[in-house]
Amino acid sequence: MKIHVKGGRLVDPKNRVDAARDLFIAEGRIAGVGASPGGFKADRTIDATGLMVMPGLVDLSARLREPGLEYKATLDSELYAAVAGGVTSLACPPDTDPPLDEPGLVEMLTRRASSLHLAQIYPVGALTAKLEGERLAEMAMLRHAGCVAFSQADAPIKDTMVLWRALQYAATLGYSVWLRPQDPFVSREGVAHDGDVATRLGLPGIPAFAETIALATILELVRATGTTVHICRLSTATAVDMVRQAKAEGLPVTSDVGAHHVHLSEMDLGYYDSHCHLVPPLRSLRDRDALQAGVGDGTIDAICSDHTPVDEDAKLMPFSESGPGATGLELLLPLTLKWAQEKKVSIVDALARVTSEPARILKIEAGHLGVGAPADVCVFDPEIYVKVTPRSLRSQGKNTPFLGYELPGQVRYTLVAGDVTYQVETRNE
């Protein structure tokens, strides 16, 4: 189908475009920007007057809960939530049940996702068998099955020798390894940031140095092996400084932060609000401010949703016993816009953190609207504020600290490979 998106404000961070330009789509790709290609005749015209037209969002962490955890969410519900949030490409961590450590599981997941014709998924394979941190997974076979990188998700590798061997092997084959830094011994049984709030509430704490001890080990191993490593879900000010220094040194590292951590701190725990039980925990105000600054100056390359749908019963438990995580696919764009507004960051720089930068980390052809690029497009109204309610969320998981908030940005259309996968007909819905 040939589609003409007309009258919109085109924002393409990779190509540094922010201007009123029409977009022309044919055969699933961008056929023209600004000027109509020769002989182009649209089968459908989308009126984007007063709207922003941007590349579809690229999310570096979205748990889809299949296989094995369908009582929390399904591919159908979460991929629909993705396109409802303007997310057209997403990476899914390997901590499913069973973990993504077998090529057959990866192929089944990608085949089923492809059949839904919604967002594109990019599986991240298990770094070790069953995520047990003892024996390396068959990375070459997993890569052949479609894995874009390798990770332990939140499962630790307690034996540093195993991690060293894993990085050596990945470096030999040119694979990227994604690691979330947290010392499993220092953080054991903790559920909140080790600070005044956790003390007042009587919650077991996770100190900031649980993150930095593990990060120091990872960076030393990167120096030794030269492996490309992506640091997932930074949460502390000191860790941001460490990544900044590592980049200045020239180490092949990138990093991301969860959208919730850009806005929230331990102060939001209130009176045991289990929606704020996250991994890593919400840290101090100083840490939150450092994360915001790190995103602003590029130390932190990307903002991700860290989408983790949790069943309602698990969130009704006492804070320490509740299931950690928050839904985020539909909030990634609004929370990024909110950060940009509050910190007076240009729309081009802000949207780069959820389009071109995560696409660069994933090494995929997405996140921009250059001629010839896949026609993954998000059209949204920046002037409309949407109230976050359980009913407004398409995700099966209704667990978010932002329930009741009014956030900027209503997605009007989402296109994946040139097909309209989501649309809102009226602007006041």
Protein Blocks (a to p, Z undefined) as FASTA:
>chain_A
ZZddehiacddfknopacddddddeehiafbghiacehiacfbdcdfehiacddddddfb
dcehighilmmocfklmmmmmmmnopabdcddfkbcdddfbfklmmmmmmmmmmnopadd
dddddfbghhlomaccdfklmmmnopabdcekjaccfblklmmmmmmmmmmnopacdddd
ddfklmgoiabdcdfklmmnopacddfklmmmmmmmmmmmmmmnopacddehiabfklmm
mmmmmmmnopacdddddfklmmgcfklnmnopaklmccdddddfklmmmmmmmmmnomam
bdcfkiacddfklmmpcfklmccdddfklmmmmmmmmmmmmnopafklmmmmmmmmmmmm
nopaehiacehiacddddddfkbccdddfklpmbfblcdfkgoiacehiafbdceehiaf
bdcfbfkZZ
